Amino acid sequence: MATSTDDRIRSMTFSSVYPHYLTKVERKGRTKEELHQVIEWLTGFDEKKIYELMESQVSFAEFFTQAKLNPNAHLIKGLICGYRVEEIENPLSQKVRYLDKLVDELAKGKKLEKILRTT
């Protein structure tokens, strides 16, 4: 992934991307609760913390600094935005793409049990 893309991701705020996540999943018949479940699985942030972070306008860099990444996050594999998530070298960009991939899977109708990788 190009450095300029990494820099752009680092400075983007979570609150600027969240509405796009929500629109994407709701348009496909999924719920805000399911989206929050996916975000909580990856980051450890409950709904209250998600709203706090959005209100604080934290960047993705700060968002993932505060996150307690799920130990099974490395099981997230596949293509998102033209990149294979397991091959992204920049740690922050990889975490953001993990989240993108989970939201994408939710929007595509994948069962939550499969999205929230347990093995």
Backbone bond lengths (Angstrom), bond angles and torsions (degrees), N, CA, C in turn:
res aa  C-N    CA-C-N  psi(-1)  N-CA   C-N-CA  omega(-1)  CA-C   N-CA-C  phi
1 M - - - 1.447 - - 1.525 108.28 -
2 A 1.309 117.04 136.07 1.460 121.91 -177.11 1.525 111.31 -66.27
3 T 1.318 115.39 148.02 1.452 121.11 -179.50 1.521 111.47 -57.69
4 S 1.337 117.76 -39.91 1.459 119.82 -179.79 1.526 111.06 -61.50
5 T 1.312 117.33 -36.36 1.459 121.13 176.41 1.520 110.01 -66.42
6 D 1.332 117.08 -43.61 1.468 121.21 177.50 1.527 110.48 -59.74
7 D 1.339 117.06 -43.52 1.462 121.58 179.81 1.524 111.11 -63.92
8 R 1.328 116.04 -41.58 1.464 120.93 179.99 1.529 110.09 -63.81
9 I 1.324 116.46 -43.91 1.465 121.37 178.92 1.525 110.13 -62.34
10 R 1.324 117.17 -43.66 1.462 122.11 -177.55 1.529 111.04 -58.87
11 S 1.330 117.12 -39.30 1.466 120.00 -174.25 1.532 113.53 -91.25
12 M 1.323 118.65 -14.30 1.467 120.60 178.04 1.526 109.94 -63.61
13 T 1.320 116.12 144.11 1.462 118.57 177.71 1.529 109.46 -90.65
14 F 1.313 114.56 146.23 1.464 120.49 176.61 1.532 109.73 -59.51
15 S 1.346 116.03 -39.71 1.461 119.79 -177.20 1.536 112.40 -65.78
16 S 1.329 118.02 -23.13 1.471 119.89 178.48 1.532 111.54 -78.86
17 V 1.328 116.89 -22.61 1.462 121.27 -177.33 1.531 111.76 -97.82
18 Y 1.324 116.29 -31.67 1.470 121.20 -176.74 1.535 113.52 -50.85
19 P 1.355 119.43 -46.85 1.480 118.21 -179.71 1.529 113.02 -58.99
20 H 1.330 116.41 -31.97 1.470 120.42 177.88 1.530 110.55 -68.93
21 Y 1.326 116.37 -41.10 1.460 120.56 175.27 1.522 110.12 -58.75
22 L 1.332 115.88 -48.74 1.461 121.47 -176.97 1.529 111.04 -62.73
23 T 1.317 116.88 -46.31 1.469 120.75 178.71 1.520 110.62 -60.01
24 K 1.321 116.01 -44.37 1.466 120.80 -178.28 1.526 111.67 -59.74
25 V 1.338 117.52 -46.11 1.465 119.32 -176.81 1.525 111.61 -75.20
26 E 1.336 117.20 -38.67 1.467 119.74 -179.74 1.522 111.72 -67.62
27 R 1.326 116.43 -35.46 1.476 120.63 177.85 1.528 110.84 -61.54
28 K 1.323 115.80 -26.48 1.473 120.72 -179.39 1.528 112.19 -99.68
29 G 1.357 116.65 14.24 1.452 120.02 174.86 1.518 115.78 85.18
30 R 1.314 117.13 10.89 1.467 120.21 176.80 1.524 108.35 -96.13
31 T 1.335 116.97 169.83 1.463 120.36 -173.41 1.524 112.89 -112.26
32 K 1.342 113.93 162.80 1.463 120.39 175.30 1.527 109.24 -61.20
33 E 1.329 117.36 -36.88 1.465 121.77 179.66 1.531 110.37 -61.55
34 E 1.337 116.58 -41.56 1.471 120.00 177.98 1.529 110.58 -65.76
35 L 1.335 116.62 -40.30 1.464 120.61 177.24 1.525 109.54 -60.18
36 H 1.318 116.58 -46.02 1.469 120.03 -179.61 1.522 111.39 -64.72
37 Q 1.314 116.70 -34.90 1.470 120.40 177.50 1.534 110.13 -62.66
38 V 1.323 116.42 -41.95 1.464 122.04 179.30 1.539 110.12 -66.01
39 I 1.341 116.66 -44.59 1.462 120.17 179.24 1.527 110.13 -63.73
40 E 1.332 116.67 -41.78 1.467 120.03 -179.96 1.521 111.28 -65.56
41 W 1.329 117.08 -38.76 1.471 119.82 178.90 1.531 110.32 -59.84
42 L 1.346 116.19 -44.31 1.461 120.04 -176.79 1.529 112.43 -73.99
43 T 1.342 116.86 -41.32 1.468 120.47 -168.19 1.526 115.27 -109.26
44 G 1.326 116.95 -20.91 1.456 120.69 -174.12 1.527 112.67 87.01
45 F 1.334 118.33 -0.80 1.464 121.79 -178.00 1.525 110.64 -83.66
46 D 1.342 116.52 123.33 1.460 119.84 174.09 1.536 108.95 -80.04
47 E 1.332 115.84 176.96 1.460 120.15 -175.39 1.530 111.98 -57.91
48 K 1.322 116.89 -42.17 1.473 120.89 179.85 1.528 110.36 -59.17
49 K 1.328 116.92 -45.31 1.466 121.48 -178.94 1.530 110.77 -67.58
50 I 1.333 117.26 -37.70 1.472 120.98 178.03 1.529 109.18 -57.81
51 Y 1.346 116.69 -47.71 1.466 120.30 -179.75 1.529 111.90 -66.71
52 E 1.331 116.90 -37.53 1.465 121.58 176.17 1.525 111.17 -58.83
53 L 1.329 115.27 -46.84 1.468 120.28 -178.61 1.522 111.21 -65.84
54 M 1.328 116.85 -36.74 1.468 119.18 177.71 1.527 110.20 -67.09
55 E 1.328 116.48 -43.43 1.455 120.90 179.60 1.526 111.49 -61.88
56 S 1.312 116.50 -35.67 1.474 122.01 179.80 1.526 112.49 -78.34
57 Q 1.335 117.00 -5.85 1.473 120.85 178.99 1.526 112.48 57.29
58 V 1.356 117.75 40.61 1.458 119.82 -179.06 1.522 110.99 -70.01
59 S 1.312 114.76 146.19 1.460 120.62 174.73 1.529 108.13 -74.35
60 F 1.316 116.06 165.04 1.468 118.96 175.69 1.526 110.33 -61.25
61 A 1.337 117.63 -32.45 1.466 120.15 178.17 1.526 109.40 -60.38
62 E 1.332 117.33 -47.85 1.472 121.22 -179.68 1.535 110.48 -69.69
63 F 1.325 116.62 -39.10 1.474 121.89 179.13 1.531 110.03 -54.94
64 F 1.317 116.41 -50.05 1.466 119.37 -177.38 1.535 112.85 -80.05
65 T 1.344 118.00 -19.48 1.462 120.04 172.57 1.530 109.19 -65.69
66 Q 1.327 116.46 -38.04 1.467 121.57 -179.39 1.529 112.87 -81.12
67 A 1.323 116.76 -19.52 1.472 120.84 -175.63 1.528 111.69 -72.44
68 K 1.319 114.09 150.00 1.464 120.90 170.71 1.535 104.41 -108.26
69 L 1.323 115.10 92.97 1.459 120.66 -173.04 1.531 111.36 -60.26
70 N 1.313 115.45 134.45 1.464 120.78 179.62 1.532 109.34 -58.84
71 P 1.349 117.67 134.76 1.465 120.36 -179.51 1.532 113.44 -61.67
72 N 1.327 117.90 -18.00 1.469 120.92 178.32 1.529 112.97 -95.24
73 A 1.330 117.70 7.93 1.467 120.70 -179.07 1.529 111.36 -57.95
74 H 1.328 117.08 -31.35 1.469 120.22 -179.61 1.536 112.03 -63.44
75 L 1.329 116.74 -14.31 1.471 120.20 178.55 1.533 112.26 -79.84
76 I 1.340 116.65 -7.88 1.466 120.56 177.80 1.521 107.10 -76.54
77 K 1.313 115.27 118.10 1.470 120.62 -176.99 1.524 109.23 -135.77
78 G 1.306 115.33 162.92 1.457 120.41 176.12 1.513 112.10 119.14
79 L 1.323 114.40 -176.75 1.454 121.51 -176.52 1.519 111.24 -93.59
80 I 1.318 115.33 138.15 1.460 121.82 170.88 1.524 107.17 -147.20
81 C 1.305 116.41 128.74 1.473 122.28 -179.16 1.531 111.48 54.34
82 G 1.320 116.40 34.64 1.454 120.95 177.60 1.515 115.40 81.14
83 Y 1.318 117.53 2.44 1.463 121.81 -179.94 1.522 110.50 -116.33
84 R 1.305 116.23 141.75 1.466 121.39 174.02 1.530 105.96 -82.69
85 V 1.339 117.13 113.80 1.470 120.39 -170.98 1.516 113.09 -58.21
86 E 1.324 117.40 -34.96 1.462 119.42 -178.04 1.531 112.92 -71.92
87 E 1.348 117.39 -10.78 1.464 120.84 -178.73 1.524 113.47 -106.03
88 I 1.326 117.94 -1.07 1.469 120.81 -179.49 1.529 108.44 -70.60
89 E 1.322 115.70 125.97 1.465 120.33 -173.70 1.520 113.64 -84.79
90 N 1.324 118.40 -33.70 1.461 120.91 -179.53 1.534 108.44 -74.09
91 P 1.334 118.17 118.71 1.475 120.66 -175.07 1.534 114.31 -57.14
92 L 1.333 117.26 -42.36 1.463 119.44 179.88 1.521 111.02 -66.71
93 S 1.322 117.14 -46.15 1.462 120.34 179.37 1.525 110.38 -59.86
94 Q 1.323 116.60 -38.26 1.459 120.13 178.99 1.527 110.82 -63.96
95 K 1.328 117.76 -42.50 1.466 120.79 179.72 1.519 111.18 -64.04
96 V 1.339 116.77 -41.99 1.464 120.52 178.30 1.526 109.61 -63.06
97 R 1.313 117.21 -41.94 1.474 120.89 178.87 1.526 111.14 -68.72
98 Y 1.337 118.21 -31.17 1.469 120.39 172.40 1.527 108.90 -57.34
99 L 1.329 115.59 -48.39 1.457 120.20 -179.67 1.533 110.62 -62.73
100 D 1.329 116.56 -44.78 1.469 120.35 177.09 1.522 110.97 -56.70
101 K 1.311 116.65 -43.68 1.466 122.21 -178.00 1.533 110.59 -64.32
102 L 1.327 117.52 -43.48 1.463 120.82 179.25 1.530 110.98 -63.32
103 V 1.335 116.57 -42.51 1.469 121.17 178.32 1.530 109.22 -63.47
104 D 1.319 116.78 -41.53 1.460 121.95 178.98 1.531 110.60 -61.64
105 E 1.317 116.81 -45.03 1.467 120.78 179.10 1.527 111.06 -63.15
106 L 1.321 116.51 -40.03 1.465 120.85 177.61 1.524 109.96 -61.90
107 A 1.324 116.49 -46.71 1.467 121.28 -179.56 1.531 111.94 -64.69
108 K 1.315 116.80 -29.39 1.474 120.08 -179.42 1.529 112.36 -82.38
109 G 1.343 116.87 1.81 1.452 120.08 174.92 1.512 115.95 89.43
110 K 1.320 116.72 9.96 1.458 120.06 178.53 1.526 109.56 -64.29
111 K 1.317 117.61 142.93 1.462 121.68 179.85 1.529 110.10 -65.66
112 L 1.347 115.21 141.78 1.468 120.18 -179.31 1.520 112.32 -55.79
113 E 1.325 116.92 -37.57 1.472 119.97 -179.38 1.536 110.99 -59.62
114 K 1.334 116.15 -33.49 1.471 120.54 179.03 1.523 110.98 -78.37
115 I 1.334 116.48 -38.21 1.460 120.93 -179.66 1.528 110.23 -65.14
116 L 1.335 115.74 -44.53 1.464 121.45 -178.43 1.521 108.43 -86.41
117 R 1.303 114.22 77.59 1.465 121.99 -173.02 1.520 111.89 -54.59
118 T 1.324 114.96 125.82 1.466 119.20 -178.80 1.519 112.45 -111.63
119 T 1.320 117.36 -11.10 1.475 119.79 177.57 1.508 109.95 -136.35
